[in-house]
């Protein structure tokens, strides 16, 4: 769409500015002149140019590969519809807007379509000409493996529709904007003064704010991720501009009009790459059209130049060209899903490994998505039977701490991505009895087997915003009522100013995360500012019997502290005191010790719901060091209660996670052992039978055989012996209100069920034998 307001520059003046800003339209190039990092994908477009409507699919190469909505017949039918629409617009001599809505919407519809079946989680769409990861061998191999594991959906339309009726939430990865005022890059602020008017591009397509993306997007305005004032549509990768066929000044005018917006979109990717020092090779696709004539360009960064390369021309009145256009858009969409978006997420996260959207769904594929990924609550709530927090299993729960605001639900924003890995990765042997299916044998509905060395590590960062309105939104997303904003901000300010909070840099927090979940982090200048932080370690048993170890960090900058003070007291603190800045690298051994303790210590600490806090000490040499101190779960302290509440609310919203079987064990930190004492009674049988607390949900298995030694999980007979010995030695852990109510730890009916379980594991009863015989 043309710029609005005053008349723009003359073509020659626009060209002069484009030269000044390093923008060039290179026209069609020979393949040998394409940039090497994009050469294979540009070659795909060249291959598509050879396809004809009559011969498409006749060579048999697509047999048994394309899926439900990507059959050869379906693709050709869509091309015929596109040609028919173009002919209708031409016969009726429609204006630019009608051309756009008739053909442009048709062409870009792939970006608004889901590709994964919500019922079976298999693919019902696949691109014919798939994008290639060319820059990074590890990611390329990973993508090849994921594609090889993808399976086609075989559900009927009725089955898919039924699931959609019950799950109306969107799982889209992309969003778009049409005719919205476009903000140039901050380095280009002089463009308006130089006569370049503000643009309103006809359509821009970028990344939807899914749960994963929202967690990673930079909050600082110094690193922009969107060309729009409201920050939506992040890192756009497609720009479309149209001109009317009647009286049009030609494609050169469309190119000049789009030159600076294209430069801005490339700069957004380039800035991200430079700040995080992770290569993503910026690329933006540009589509220009006049009536039925379309062109496709690729826009790249080449040193200090911004090059726009002409790749394809076509007329939508032609069957061949209409088919090629749809195949090109399919290729771009495939590139955006499998290469561009993972690269952006990887770069935002500061990771040098292959990005995975790590959420509870990636471990529990049977749970259907149920939350709108664009809602804040979707990323903050948790699975009712899997990630609900518990406190000490030896104590009765505090009702206030066990309340969850809002319905329990599952982050579903990146459901399409997870479909590649959820169904195919082999679980660790220790997770053999944690994988749920729809047809469990009877005993698996009442009992399970876990190992204390299989640990779910998670790291959580709650960054207090600098702006009061954003603080309100953050607190509301955590379930705090807006009416209590003043009191909550007061508690937050007390928490941050407390002597047991620490002053660090954000780089130090990220380094701590890297040690905890192996999430790589590169030091960068934007994260080198000091913050006040509350750092809490917690370990507990989740309601699916998984051992969890978490580190929670609540951080606030100077400006955030000033805003909290303003909301709380009405006075503006000119210079909030942050205190001395310790070097967290001296605590490396302590963090590693918290990761590596295993066996009975791992279970005992989890049963006690142990808490530790990172604090600072001032040595005799006036050096500031950090260390961990213990905190009892029953400790009565309003700040500690508030701190635990934040940790509880954030449990379902980790910054990063890692599931790991501890291989290299180390001694347990003394601060942690002081919270639970000797483990000699746990160790005597190599395993312990635990009965779930009465306050756990009915979905949780009633009993868990927690193995503490090296017993193989592939040997059910040996597991049966472990269970039998634990029962004989009465190494049975009963929790909460049931403790001490009777001489026998189990009722007659429960003892009967456990005996059946032993017989099943030992092979003397079939796997489908009933657990309880009533």
FENGIKA-V873479 format. One record per residue. SS is DSSP state (@ for helix, = for strand, . for the rest). PSI is psi as a letter, one per 20 degrees, with the letter a starting at -180 (* if undefined). D_CENTER is the distance of its C-alpha to the mean C-alpha in Angstrom with 2 decimals. Layout:
SS&PSI&D_CENTER + SS&PSI&D_CENTER
//
This chain:
.&p&34.21 + .&q&36.85 + .&q&36.68 + .&q&38.32 + .&c&41.13 + .&r&43.52 + .&q&44.58 + .&a&42.56 + .&r&43.85 + .&q&46.19 + @&g&44.71 + @&h&46.32 + @&h&44.93 + @&g&41.41 + @&h&41.90 + @&g&43.17 + @&h&40.07 + @&g&37.81 + @&g&39.78 + @&h&39.52 + .&j&35.71 + .&k&35.48 + =&p&34.51 + =&p&36.24 + =&o&36.37 + =&i&37.40 + =&a&38.33 + =&p&38.18 + .&q&38.19 + .&q&39.26 + @&h&36.50 + @&i&37.77 + @&i&37.03 + .&q&33.34 + .&p&30.98 + @&h&30.37 + @&i&26.56 + @&j&26.47 + @&g&29.65 + @&h&28.43 + @&h&26.32 + @&h&29.22 + @&h&31.44 + @&g&29.54 + @&h&30.62 + @&h&34.10 + @&g&34.13 + @&h&33.19 + .&i&36.23 + .&i&38.43 + .&p&37.40 + .&q&39.99 + .&g&39.82 + .&h&42.69 + .&i&41.58 + .&p&37.81 + .&i&36.80 + .&i&40.37 + .&i&39.82 + .&i&37.92 + .&i&34.95 + .&i&32.61 + .&p&34.17 + .&j&31.82 + .&g&28.73 + .&q&27.82 + .&a&26.51 + @&g&27.56 + @&j&26.99 + @&k&27.62 + .&q&31.14 + @&g&33.71 + @&g&35.64 + @&g&32.74 + @&g&31.90 + @&h&35.61 + @&g&35.98 + @&h&33.22 + @&g&35.01 + @&h&38.26 + @&g&36.85 + @&g&35.58 + @&g&39.07 + @&g&40.75 + @&g&38.82 + @&g&39.78 + @&h&43.41 + @&g&43.49 + @&h&42.36 + @&g&44.91 + @&h&47.75 + .&j&47.09 + .&l&46.80 + .&q&43.65 + .&a&42.37 + @&g&39.19 + @&g&37.10 + @&g&38.20 + @&g&37.53 + @&g&34.00 + @&h&33.15 + @&g&34.95 + @&g&33.65 + @&g&30.60 + @&h&28.75 + @&g&29.78 + @&h&28.60 + @&j&25.12 + @&h&24.50 + @&h&22.36 + @&i&19.49 + @&j&19.68 + .&q&19.98 + .&q&17.64 + .&i&18.12 + =&p&17.09 + .&p&19.51 + .&i&18.30 + .&g&21.21 + .&i&21.15 + .&k&17.72 + .&r&19.66 + =&p&20.06 + .&j&22.72 + .&q&22.35 + .&q&22.54 + .&q&23.77 + .&g&27.25 + .&n&26.95 + .&q&23.61 + .&q&22.13 + .&p&22.66 + .&o&20.66 + .&i&23.66 + .&h&22.77 + .&o&21.05 + @&h&22.65 + @&g&19.95 + @&h&17.32 + @&g&20.21 + @&g&21.15 + @&g&17.69 + @&h&17.57 + @&g&21.12 + @&g&20.39 + @&g&17.54 + @&h&19.88 + @&h&22.72 + @&i&21.04 + .&p&20.17 + .&q&22.67 + =&q&24.21 + .&p&24.14 + .&j&27.62 + .&q&27.26 + .&r&29.82 + @&h&29.18 + @&g&30.41 + @&g&27.90 + @&g&24.94 + @&h&26.49 + @&g&27.00 + @&g&23.35 + @&h&22.53 + @&g&25.26 + @&i&23.74 + .&n&20.16 + .&i&20.53 + .&q&16.94 + .&q&15.46 + .&k&12.74 + .&q&13.49 + .&i&11.47 + =&q&14.44 + =&r&16.86 + =&r&20.27 + =&q&23.06 + .&p&26.81 + .&k&29.60 + .&p&27.66 + .&p&29.11 + .&p&27.50 + .&p&27.25 + .&r&28.32 + .&q&26.93 + @&h&28.30 + @&i&30.51 + @&k&32.09 + @&h&33.30 + @&i&36.86 + @&g&36.36 + .&h&37.42 + .&h&40.46 + .&j&41.27 + .&j&41.47 + .&o&38.14 + .&q&37.29 + .&p&33.92 + .&q&32.33 + .&m&30.85 + .&q&29.31 + .&g&29.85 + =&p&26.23 + =&p&23.07 + =&p&19.91 + =&a&16.53 + =&p&12.80 + .&q&12.08 + .&m&10.27 + .&r&7.52 + @&g&5.67 + @&g&2.59 + @&g&6.00 + @&h&8.08 + @&h&7.12 + @&i&7.99 + .&p&10.85 + .&p&14.19 + .&h&16.32 + .&p&19.44 + .&i&21.55 + .&i&22.66 + .&n&19.68 + .&q&19.40 + .&i&16.66 + .&q&18.65 + .&j&22.37 + .&q&22.76 + .&h&23.98 + .&i&21.44 + .&j&18.44 + .&r&17.04 + .&n&16.46 + =&q&14.70 + =&m&15.98 + =&q&18.40 + =&i&19.57 + =&p&22.41 + =&p&25.44 + =&p&28.23 + =&p&31.67 + =&q&34.70 + =&q&38.43 + .&q&41.23 + .&h&43.47 + .&o&46.55 + .&k&47.80 + .&q&44.65 + .&i&44.98 + .&r&43.10 + @&h&39.84 + @&h&40.65 + @&g&40.31 + @&g&36.84 + @&g&35.84 + @&g&37.28 + @&h&35.66 + @&i&32.16 + @&g&32.68 + @&h&31.41 + @&h&28.35 + @&g&27.38 + @&g&28.01 + @&g&25.76 + @&h&22.81 + @&h&23.46 + @&h&23.84 + @&g&20.40 + @&h&18.95 + @&g&21.83 + @&g&21.32 + @&g&17.70 + @&g&19.08 + @&h&22.00 + @&g&20.38 + @&i&17.90 + .&k&20.43 + .&p&18.23 + .&p&19.81 + .&i&18.22 + .&n&21.65 + .&p&21.36 + =&p&22.33 + =&p&22.98 + =&p&24.83 + =&p&27.78 + =&p&29.71 + =&q&33.11 + =&q&35.55 + =&o&39.04 + .&c&39.93 + .&i&39.63 + =&p&39.13 + =&q&35.61 + =&q&34.45 + =&p&31.20 + =&q&30.54 + =&p&28.04 + =&p&27.55 + =&r&26.97 + =&p&27.59 + =&n&30.63 + .&d&31.50 + .&j&32.59 + =&q&32.98 + =&o&30.84 + =&p&32.03 + =&o&31.82 + =&p&32.96 + =&p&34.56 + =&h&33.41 + =&q&34.74 + =&q&37.27 + =&r&38.04 + =&p&39.85 + .&i&38.38 + .&i&41.95 + .&p&41.80 + @&g&40.47 + @&g&39.47 + @&h&37.66 + @&g&35.86 + @&g&34.59 + @&h&33.57 + @&g&31.72 + @&h&29.56 + @&h&28.93 + @&g&27.93 + @&h&25.41 + @&g&24.02 + @&g&23.78 + @&g&21.98 + @&g&19.48 + @&g&18.94 + @&g&18.64 + @&h&16.02 + @&g&13.81 + @&i&14.54 + @&g&15.36 + @&g&14.78 + @&g&11.17 + @&h&10.04 + @&g&12.66 + @&g&11.55 + @&g&8.03 + @&g&10.19 + @&g&12.77 + @&h&10.98 + @&i&9.81 + .&j&13.41 + .&q&12.93 + .&i&15.75 + .&a&14.55 + .&p&12.77 + .&p&9.03 + .&p&7.34 + .&n&4.07 + .&o&5.91 + .&r&6.91 + @&h&10.62 + @&h&10.82 + @&i&10.58 + .&i&13.70 + .&m&15.41 + .&i&15.61 + .&i&18.51 + .&p&16.84 + .&q&16.71 + .&q&14.11 + .&j&15.92 + .&q&14.18 + .&o&14.02 + .&i&10.51 + .&i&12.47 + .&q&14.04 + @&h&13.44 + @&h&14.59 + @&h&12.01 + @&i&9.40 + @&i&12.39 + .&r&14.28 + .&r&14.40 + .&p&15.96 + .&g&19.68 + .&j&20.88 + .&g&18.20 + .&j&16.57 + .&p&19.55 + .&q&20.96 + .&q&24.55 + .&a&27.06 + .&p&29.86 + .&i&30.93 + .&j&34.47 + .&q&34.61 + .&q&34.48 + .&q&31.33 + .&o&31.68 + @&h&31.15 + @&h&29.64 + @&i&26.88 + @&j&26.09 + .&p&25.57 + .&p&22.24 + .&p&22.25 + .&r&21.39 + .&q&20.66 + .&p&18.28 + .&r&15.52 + .&p&12.29 + .&p&8.92 + .&j&9.48 + .&h&7.99 + .&k&6.69 + @&h&9.73 + @&g&11.44 + @&g&9.36 + @&i&9.60 + @&h&13.25 + @&h&14.19 + @&h&13.54 + @&g&13.89 + .&i&17.55 + .&i&18.91 + .&p&18.00 + .&p&20.92 + .&q&20.30 + .&q&22.16 + @&h&25.68 + @&i&25.10 + @&j&22.56 + .&h&25.25 + .&j&26.11 + .&i&22.65 + .&o&21.70 + .&q&22.72 + .&r&24.42 + .&i&26.35 + .&m&29.65 + .&q&29.81 + .&q&33.27 + @&g&34.86 + @&h&34.55 + @&i&30.73 + @&i&30.65 + .&i&32.50 + =&q&31.63 + =&r&29.13 + =&p&29.20 + =&r&26.89 + =&p&27.34 + .&i&27.16 + .&i&25.91 + =&o&22.64 + =&p&20.31 + =&o&16.74 + =&p&15.97 + =&q&13.49 + =&p&13.53 + =&p&13.27 + =&p&14.25 + =&o&15.82 + =&o&17.30 + .&p&20.30 + .&r&20.63 + .&i&23.92 + .&p&24.91 + @&h&26.48 + @&h&25.04 + @&h&21.46 + @&g&22.41 + @&g&23.66 + @&g&20.45 + @&g&18.46 + @&h&21.13 + @&h&21.33 + @&h&17.64 + .&j&18.59 + .&j&21.50 + .&p&24.20 + .&q&26.95 + @&h&27.74 + @&h&31.33 + @&k&30.54 + @&g&28.83 + @&g&31.81 + @&g&31.94 + @&g&28.23 + @&h&28.39 + @&g&31.52 + @&g&29.87 + @&g&26.98 + @&g&29.66 + @&g&31.65 + @&g&28.67 + @&h&28.02 + @&i&31.78 + .&q&32.48 + .&h&34.10 + .&j&31.46 + .&r&28.69 + =&q&28.36 + =&p&28.30 + =&a&26.03 + =&q&24.21 + @&h&20.49 + @&h&20.84 + @&h&22.24 + @&g&19.34 + @&h&16.96 + @&h&19.60 + @&g&19.71 + @&g&15.98 + @&h&16.75 + @&h&19.61 + @&g&17.77 + @&j&14.74 + .&k&16.04 + .&o&13.30 + .&q&15.63 + .&p&16.60 + .&p&19.29 + .&p&21.65 + .&q&21.82 + @&h&24.27 + @&h&21.94 + @&j&20.80 + .&j&24.39 + .&q&25.47 + =&q&26.59 + =&q&24.87 + =&p&26.05 + =&q&23.83 + =&o&24.11 + =&p&22.78 + =&p&22.94 + =&p&22.67 + =&q&22.73 + =&q&23.10 + =&r&23.77 + =&p&23.87 + .&r&21.30 + .&i&22.96 + .&j&22.14 + .&j&24.13 + .&p&21.34 + =&p&22.15 + =&p&19.49 + =&p&19.75 + =&q&17.87 + =&p&18.37 + =&p&17.97 + =&p&18.72 + =&o&19.97 + =&q&20.88 + =&p&23.15 + .&r&24.77 + @&g&28.46 + @&h&27.92 + @&g&25.72 + @&h&28.53 + @&g&31.06 + @&g&29.36 + @&g&29.18 + @&h&32.84 + @&g&33.74 + @&h&32.24 + @&g&33.84 + @&i&37.23 + .&j&37.66 + .&q&38.47 + .&o&36.65 + .&o&36.35 + .&g&37.34 + .&n&36.01 + .&p&33.82 + .&p&34.61 + .&i&31.75 + .&a&33.99 + .&q&34.21 + =&o&31.34 + .&r&31.03 + .&o&29.87 + @&i&27.04 + @&h&27.68 + @&i&30.75 + @&j&28.59 + @&g&26.99 + @&h&29.33 + @&g&28.59 + @&g&24.81 + @&h&25.48 + @&h&27.97 + @&h&25.50 + @&h&23.28 + @&i&26.22 + .&q&28.58 + .&a&28.90 + @&c&31.24 + @&h&33.00 + @&h&31.77 + @&g&28.14 + @&g&29.20 + @&g&31.63 + @&g&29.24 + @&h&26.72 + @&h&29.65 + .&i&30.72 + .&l&27.31 + .&q&28.11 + =&p&27.02 + =&q&27.58 + =&q&27.31 + =&p&27.35 + =&r&30.50 + =&q&32.74 + =&q&36.37 + =&o&39.02 + .&r&41.19 + .&h&44.89 + .&j&44.18 + .&k&42.15 + .&q&39.00 + =&p&35.82 + =&r&33.94 + =&q&31.16 + =&r&31.31 + =&p&29.89 + =&q&32.02 + =&q&31.95 + =&p&31.49 + .&q&32.84 + .&h&30.92 + .&j&34.13 + .&p&34.72 + .&o&35.83 + .&p&34.40 + @&h&32.97 + @&h&30.55 + @&h&29.39 + @&g&29.00 + @&g&26.91 + @&g&24.83 + @&h&24.27 + @&g&23.42 + @&g&20.62 + @&g&19.29 + @&g&19.66 + @&h&17.91 + @&i&14.90 + .&h&14.80 + .&j&12.21 + .&m&9.83 + .&q&9.44 + .&h&8.60 + =&q&8.77 + =&r&10.57 + =&p&13.22 + =&p&15.76 + =&p&19.09 + =&o&22.72 + .&p&24.79 + .&g&27.32 + .&n&29.04 + .&q&30.17 + .&r&31.62 + .&q&33.64 + .&q&32.05 + .&p&32.21 + @&h&35.37 + @&h&33.68 + @&g&31.57 + @&h&34.51 + .&i&36.57 + .&i&34.47 + .&i&35.35 + .&b&38.38 + .&q&39.74 + .&j&37.97 + @&h&41.21 + @&h&41.38 + @&h&37.93 + @&i&38.82 + .&h&42.11 + .&i&40.82 + .&i&37.66 + =&q&35.73 + =&q&35.76 + =&p&35.61 + =&p&33.66 + =&p&34.13 + .&q&31.34 + .&q&32.03 + .&h&33.49 + .&i&30.76 + .&q&27.97 + .&r&27.10 + .&h&29.18 + .&h&26.28 + .&p&26.29 + .&q&28.82 + .&h&31.97 + =&q&32.58 + =&p&30.77 + =&o&32.55 + =&o&30.82 + =&p&31.96 + .&i&32.65 + .&b&34.29 + .&j&33.94 + .&p&34.80 + .&p&33.27 + .&i&30.99 + .&j&32.50 + .&n&35.91 + @&h&36.17 + @&g&39.85 + @&h&39.20 + @&h&36.48 + @&h&39.21 + @&g&41.58 + @&g&39.11 + @&g&38.76 + @&g&42.53 + @&h&43.30 + @&h&40.91 + @&g&42.73 + @&g&46.15 + .&j&45.55 + .&k&43.99 + .&m&40.88 + =&p&39.11 + =&o&36.87 + .&p&37.36 + .&r&35.47 + @&c&36.22 + @&h&39.06 + @&i&40.30 + .&p&41.35 + .&j&45.12 + .&h&45.98 + .&r&47.72 + .&g&49.21 + .&p&47.11 + .&h&43.32 + .&q&42.80 + .&r&44.70 + @&g&46.90 + @&g&44.49 + @&h&41.52 + @&h&43.75 + @&g&44.65 + @&g&41.01 + @&h&40.28 + @&g&43.40 + @&g&42.21 + @&g&38.85 + @&g&40.83 + @&h&42.98 + @&g&40.02 + @&h&38.36 + .&i&41.82 + .&j&42.35 + .&i&45.35 + .&q&43.64 + .&q&41.45 + .&h&37.68 + .&j&38.10 + .&q&40.76 + .&q&40.35 + .&g&39.04 + .&p&41.38 + .&o&44.81 + .&*&46.05
//
